[in-house]
Amino acid sequence: MLTKFLIFVLIDLQKMATLKFLVQSIGKNKNIYIRLSIDRNNVFKRKTNFAINSADWNHKSGFPYTRTESLKNLKTDLGKLKTNIEERYNKSVSKGAFISGQWLQDQINNT
């Protein structure tokens, strides 16, 4: 019984986070947001430094369509941002850091 409890505690400490990019409105030059979802009660959304024409955004994949070279580059840049935030999240959680919306904004600004 104690073993099951210890396993549960270890799993609970390392929560998986989900990152998703979104465009909230329709039109040209719309901001791309990133949403960090840790659990039901901890969901943070912040504006990235990227913008796109909403017609070029694939809402299912959460990335731009790759119709042009600039859209391919944007998709690559967003992928790098996502990877960097995931790596920093894992390091921060392992150190016991408090994850918040401000933490997410700091990661965006430092990329």
C-alpha positions in Angstrom: 0.0 0.0 0.0 2.8 2.4 0.8 4.5 1.7 -2.5 1.3 2.7 -4.4 1.2 5.9 -2.4 4.8 6.8 -3.2 4.3 6.1 -6.9 1.2 8.4 -6.9 3.2 11.2 -5.2 6.0 11.0 -7.7 3.7 11.0 -10.7 1.7 13.9 -9.2 4.9 16.0 -8.8 5.8 15.8 -12.5 2.7 17.1 -14.3 2.8 17.0 -18.1 2.2 20.4 -19.7 0.5 21.0 -23.1 1.5 23.9 -25.3 -0.7 25.0 -28.1 -0.6 28.0 -30.5 -3.7 29.9 -31.4 -5.0 32.8 -33.4 -8.0 34.4 -31.7 -9.4 36.7 -34.5 -9.9 36.8 -38.2 -7.9 39.2 -40.5 -4.5 40.2 -41.5 -1.6 40.6 -39.0 -3.3 38.9 -36.1 -1.3 38.0 -33.0 -0.3 34.4 -32.4 -0.9 33.3 -28.8 0.5 30.4 -26.9 -1.4 28.5 -24.3 0.3 26.5 -21.5 -2.0 24.0 -19.9 -0.7 22.2 -16.9 -4.0 21.0 -15.5 -7.6 22.1 -15.4 -6.9 24.9 -12.9 -3.6 26.1 -14.3 -4.0 27.4 -17.9 -2.0 30.4 -19.0 -2.2 32.2 -22.3 0.2 34.9 -23.6 0.9 36.8 -26.8 4.0 35.7 -28.7 6.1 38.0 -30.8 4.6 36.6 -34.0 1.7 37.6 -36.2 -0.1 36.0 -39.2 -2.9 36.4 -41.6 -5.6 34.2 -40.1 -6.3 32.7 -43.5 -2.9 31.1 -43.3 -3.5 29.5 -39.9 -4.4 25.9 -39.5 -6.6 25.7 -36.4 -6.4 21.9 -36.2 -2.6 21.7 -36.1 -2.0 24.9 -34.2 0.6 26.0 -36.8 0.6 27.9 -40.1 -0.1 26.3 -43.4 3.2 25.9 -45.2 2.1 27.5 -48.5 5.1 29.9 -48.8 8.7 30.1 -47.7 7.9 32.8 -45.0 5.1 30.5 -43.6 7.5 27.6 -43.5 10.0 29.8 -41.6 7.3 30.9 -39.2 6.3 27.3 -38.5 10.0 26.5 -37.8 10.3 29.5 -35.4 7.1 28.5 -33.5 8.4 25.0 -33.2 11.6 26.3 -31.7 9.7 28.5 -29.3 7.6 25.5 -28.2 10.6 23.3 -27.7 12.4 26.0 -25.7 9.4 26.5 -23.4 8.9 22.8 -22.9 12.6 22.3 -22.0 12.5 25.3 -19.6 9.2 24.1 -18.1 10.7 20.7 -17.3 13.8 22.2 -15.7 11.7 24.7 -13.7 9.4 22.0 -12.4 12.3 19.7 -11.5 13.7 22.6 -9.4 10.3 23.3 -7.8 9.7 26.7 -9.4 6.3 28.3 -9.4 4.8 28.3 -12.9 2.5 31.2 -13.7 1.5 33.5 -16.6 4.4 35.7 -15.8 6.8 32.8 -16.0 5.4 32.0 -19.4 5.8 35.6 -20.6 9.4 35.6 -19.3 10.1 32.5 -21.4 8.6 34.1 -24.5 10.7 37.3 -23.9 13.9 35.4 -23.3 13.7 33.3 -26.5 
